[in-house]
Amino acid sequence: MSAGSGDELVAPIALEHKNTANALFSDKEYLKAAEEYQLAVTIVSAQLNEVTQMKQTLSLNKARSLFQHANSIQKSQDRSDFLRRALREAKAAVGMNPNNAKGHYILGRILIDVGKTRAALTALRRAKRLDPKAVNNRKAKKFLESNKDVPSLPDKEVSAVAKRRPSNIIVKVLHF
């Protein structure tokens, strides 16, 4: 393994296939080498999916932690700063996997607190559509019910709202 090659991060079985393929290639057994490389690629791809899922989980947990912290402090400016950070992290997590109901649920809860009603509704509705049990918080359910006639935003607008850096976040007193 050479420094910086990334080999130290790869499952040992994938490295075995890579080394076998390298030897086969040196011996001009190109077809067999290609098969071994493919096995290594398959293993690394599976690993990459696991790492991506872990990254998303960690990002969602970070967003939720920042959100909870924002709701536990009183100073408005500090709260706004933590809500912005939570929003940025939740948006990144949803971007990693747009079909994750928990991600949309957390994003929706944060959007409620930053005063982005339509974007929050869209995120919470998407969470509920992906998993009917995802919106399990009483206040989030009440928010959805009380805004049932408000239309959702188109996907590209939700993305734009979540990316925008609000200059004056409206801090609502909604604690989940």
TORKOL-4160 file (C-alpha; in steps of 0.2 Angstrom, whole numbers, padded with zeros to 4 digits, m for minus):
176
<pt num="1" X="0000" Y="0000" Z="0000"/>
<pt num="2" X="0007" Y="0017" Z="m0005"/>
<pt num="3" X="0004" Y="0032" Z="0006"/>
<pt num="4" X="m0011" Y="0042" Z="0000"/>
<pt num="5" X="m0018" Y="0029" Z="m0012"/>
<pt num="6" X="m0033" Y="0025" Z="m0001"/>
<pt num="7" X="m0029" Y="0007" Z="0000"/>
<pt num="8" X="m0029" Y="0008" Z="0019"/>
<pt num="9" X="m0048" Y="0012" Z="0018"/>
<pt num="10" X="m0053" Y="m0002" Z="0007"/>
<pt num="11" X="m0059" Y="m0019" Z="0013"/>
<pt num="12" X="m0045" Y="m0032" Z="0014"/>
<pt num="13" X="m0054" Y="m0044" Z="0002"/>
<pt num="14" X="m0055" Y="m0030" Z="m0011"/>
<pt num="15" X="m0037" Y="m0027" Z="m0010"/>
<pt num="16" X="m0034" Y="m0046" Z="m0012"/>
<pt num="17" X="m0044" Y="m0046" Z="m0028"/>
<pt num="18" X="m0034" Y="m0030" Z="m0034"/>
<pt num="19" X="m0017" Y="m0038" Z="m0030"/>
<pt num="20" X="m0023" Y="m0054" Z="m0039"/>
<pt num="21" X="m0029" Y="m0044" Z="m0054"/>
<pt num="22" X="m0012" Y="m0034" Z="m0055"/>
<pt num="23" X="m0003" Y="m0051" Z="m0055"/>
<pt num="24" X="m0014" Y="m0058" Z="m0069"/>
<pt num="25" X="m0012" Y="m0042" Z="m0079"/>
<pt num="26" X="0007" Y="m0044" Z="m0077"/>
<pt num="27" X="0006" Y="m0061" Z="m0083"/>
<pt num="28" X="m0005" Y="m0055" Z="m0098"/>
<pt num="29" X="m0020" Y="m0064" Z="m0092"/>
<pt num="30" X="m0031" Y="m0049" Z="m0096"/>
<pt num="31" X="m0048" Y="m0056" Z="m0096"/>
<pt num="32" X="m0045" Y="m0065" Z="m0079"/>
<pt num="33" X="m0038" Y="m0048" Z="m0073"/>
<pt num="34" X="m0053" Y="m0039" Z="m0078"/>
<pt num="35" X="m0064" Y="m0051" Z="m0069"/>
<pt num="36" X="m0054" Y="m0049" Z="m0053"/>
<pt num="37" X="m0054" Y="m0030" Z="m0055"/>
<pt num="38" X="m0073" Y="m0031" Z="m0056"/>
<pt num="39" X="m0075" Y="m0041" Z="m0040"/>
<pt num="40" X="m0064" Y="m0028" Z="m0032"/>
<pt num="41" X="m0075" Y="m0014" Z="m0039"/>
<pt num="42" X="m0091" Y="m0023" Z="m0033"/>
<pt num="43" X="m0084" Y="m0024" Z="m0015"/>
<pt num="44" X="m0078" Y="m0006" Z="m0015"/>
<pt num="45" X="m0095" Y="0000" Z="m0022"/>
<pt num="46" X="m0104" Y="m0009" Z="m0008"/>
<pt num="47" X="m0092" Y="m0001" Z="0005"/>
<pt num="48" X="m0095" Y="0016" Z="m0003"/>
<pt num="49" X="m0114" Y="0014" Z="m0001"/>
<pt num="50" X="m0111" Y="0010" Z="0017"/>
<pt num="51" X="m0100" Y="0025" Z="0020"/>
<pt num="52" X="m0113" Y="0037" Z="0011"/>
<pt num="53" X="m0127" Y="0030" Z="0022"/>
<pt num="54" X="m0116" Y="0033" Z="0037"/>
<pt num="55" X="m0112" Y="0051" Z="0032"/>
<pt num="56" X="m0130" Y="0055" Z="0029"/>
<pt num="57" X="m0135" Y="0048" Z="0046"/>
<pt num="58" X="m0121" Y="0058" Z="0055"/>
<pt num="59" X="m0126" Y="0074" Z="0045"/>
<pt num="60" X="m0145" Y="0071" Z="0051"/>
<pt num="61" X="m0139" Y="0068" Z="0068"/>
<pt num="62" X="m0129" Y="0084" Z="0068"/>
<pt num="63" X="m0143" Y="0094" Z="0061"/>
<pt num="64" X="m0155" Y="0087" Z="0074"/>
<pt num="65" X="m0143" Y="0091" Z="0088"/>
<pt num="66" X="m0140" Y="0109" Z="0082"/>
<pt num="67" X="m0159" Y="0111" Z="0081"/>
<pt num="68" X="m0162" Y="0104" Z="0098"/>
<pt num="69" X="m0148" Y="0116" Z="0105"/>
<pt num="70" X="m0156" Y="0131" Z="0096"/>
<pt num="71" X="m0172" Y="0127" Z="0105"/>
<pt num="72" X="m0164" Y="0126" Z="0121"/>
<pt num="73" X="m0156" Y="0143" Z="0121"/>
<pt num="74" X="m0165" Y="0160" Z="0124"/>
<pt num="75" X="m0154" Y="0173" Z="0115"/>
<pt num="76" X="m0162" Y="0176" Z="0098"/>
<pt num="77" X="m0146" Y="0179" Z="0088"/>
<pt num="78" X="m0137" Y="0164" Z="0095"/>
<pt num="79" X="m0153" Y="0153" Z="0091"/>
<pt num="80" X="m0154" Y="0160" Z="0074"/>
<pt num="81" X="m0136" Y="0155" Z="0071"/>
<pt num="82" X="m0139" Y="0137" Z="0076"/>
<pt num="83" X="m0155" Y="0136" Z="0066"/>
<pt num="84" X="m0145" Y="0142" Z="0051"/>
<pt num="85" X="m0132" Y="0129" Z="0054"/>
<pt num="86" X="m0145" Y="0115" Z="0057"/>
<pt num="87" X="m0154" Y="0120" Z="0041"/>
<pt num="88" X="m0138" Y="0119" Z="0031"/>
<pt num="89" X="m0134" Y="0102" Z="0038"/>
<pt num="90" X="m0151" Y="0095" Z="0035"/>
<pt num="91" X="m0151" Y="0101" Z="0018"/>
<pt num="92" X="m0135" Y="0093" Z="0014"/>
<pt num="93" X="m0141" Y="0076" Z="0022"/>
<pt num="94" X="m0157" Y="0077" Z="0011"/>
<pt num="95" X="m0146" Y="0080" Z="m0004"/>
<pt num="96" X="m0137" Y="0064" Z="m0001"/>
<pt num="97" X="m0153" Y="0054" Z="m0001"/>
<pt num="98" X="m0169" Y="0063" Z="m0006"/>
<pt num="99" X="m0179" Y="0047" Z="m0002"/>
<pt num="100" X="m0175" Y="0047" Z="0016"/>
<pt num="101" X="m0191" Y="0051" Z="0026"/>
<pt num="102" X="m0182" Y="0056" Z="0042"/>
<pt num="103" X="m0171" Y="0068" Z="0033"/>
<pt num="104" X="m0186" Y="0077" Z="0026"/>
<pt num="105" X="m0195" Y="0077" Z="0043"/>
<pt num="106" X="m0180" Y="0085" Z="0051"/>
<pt num="107" X="m0178" Y="0098" Z="0037"/>
<pt num="108" X="m0196" Y="0102" Z="0039"/>
<pt num="109" X="m0195" Y="0104" Z="0058"/>
<pt num="110" X="m0181" Y="0116" Z="0055"/>
<pt num="111" X="m0190" Y="0126" Z="0041"/>
<pt num="112" X="m0205" Y="0128" Z="0053"/>
<pt num="113" X="m0193" Y="0137" Z="0065"/>
<pt num="114" X="m0185" Y="0148" Z="0052"/>
<pt num="115" X="m0202" Y="0154" Z="0046"/>
<pt num="116" X="m0202" Y="0145" Z="0029"/>
<pt num="117" X="m0220" Y="0138" Z="0030"/>
<pt num="118" X="m0222" Y="0132" Z="0012"/>
<pt num="119" X="m0205" Y="0124" Z="0012"/>
<pt num="120" X="m0208" Y="0116" Z="0029"/>
<pt num="121" X="m0225" Y="0109" Z="0023"/>
<pt num="122" X="m0217" Y="0102" Z="0007"/>
<pt num="123" X="m0203" Y="0093" Z="0017"/>
<pt num="124" X="m0215" Y="0086" Z="0030"/>
<pt num="125" X="m0227" Y="0081" Z="0017"/>
<pt num="126" X="m0213" Y="0072" Z="0007"/>
<pt num="127" X="m0208" Y="0064" Z="0023"/>
<pt num="128" X="m0225" Y="0057" Z="0026"/>
<pt num="129" X="m0227" Y="0052" Z="0008"/>
<pt num="130" X="m0210" Y="0042" Z="0010"/>
<pt num="131" X="m0215" Y="0034" Z="0026"/>
<pt num="132" X="m0232" Y="0038" Z="0034"/>
<pt num="133" X="m0225" Y="0035" Z="0052"/>
<pt num="134" X="m0211" Y="0048" Z="0049"/>
<pt num="135" X="m0221" Y="0063" Z="0055"/>
<pt num="136" X="m0223" Y="0057" Z="0073"/>
<pt num="137" X="m0222" Y="0073" Z="0082"/>
<pt num="138" X="m0238" Y="0080" Z="0089"/>
<pt num="139" X="m0234" Y="0098" Z="0084"/>
<pt num="140" X="m0227" Y="0093" Z="0067"/>
<pt num="141" X="m0244" Y="0084" Z="0064"/>
<pt num="142" X="m0254" Y="0099" Z="0070"/>
<pt num="143" X="m0243" Y="0111" Z="0059"/>
<pt num="144" X="m0248" Y="0100" Z="0044"/>
<pt num="145" X="m0266" Y="0099" Z="0048"/>
<pt num="146" X="m0267" Y="0118" Z="0051"/>
<pt num="147" X="m0259" Y="0121" Z="0035"/>
<pt num="148" X="m0268" Y="0108" Z="0024"/>
<pt num="149" X="m0274" Y="0120" Z="0012"/>
<pt num="150" X="m0257" Y="0128" Z="0009"/>
<pt num="151" X="m0249" Y="0122" Z="m0007"/>
<pt num="152" X="m0232" Y="0114" Z="m0007"/>
<pt num="153" X="m0218" Y="0122" Z="m0016"/>
<pt num="154" X="m0211" Y="0114" Z="m0032"/>
<pt num="155" X="m0195" Y="0104" Z="m0029"/>
<pt num="156" X="m0183" Y="0117" Z="m0037"/>
<pt num="157" X="m0191" Y="0130" Z="m0026"/>
<pt num="158" X="m0189" Y="0120" Z="m0010"/>
<pt num="159" X="m0170" Y="0118" Z="m0014"/>
<pt num="160" X="m0168" Y="0136" Z="m0017"/>
<pt num="161" X="m0177" Y="0141" Z="m0001"/>
<pt num="162" X="m0167" Y="0129" Z="0009"/>
<pt num="163" X="m0151" Y="0135" Z="0001"/>
<pt num="164" X="m0155" Y="0154" Z="0004"/>
<pt num="165" X="m0146" Y="0161" Z="0019"/>
<pt num="166" X="m0160" Y="0170" Z="0028"/>
<pt num="167" X="m0154" Y="0188" Z="0034"/>
<pt num="168" X="m0168" Y="0189" Z="0047"/>
<pt num="169" X="m0174" Y="0173" Z="0053"/>
<pt num="170" X="m0191" Y="0174" Z="0061"/>
<pt num="171" X="m0189" Y="0164" Z="0077"/>
<pt num="172" X="m0205" Y="0156" Z="0082"/>
<pt num="173" X="m0209" Y="0148" Z="0099"/>
<pt num="174" X="m0212" Y="0131" Z="0093"/>
<pt num="175" X="m0202" Y="0118" Z="0103"/>
<pt num="176" X="m0203" Y="0100" Z="0097"/>
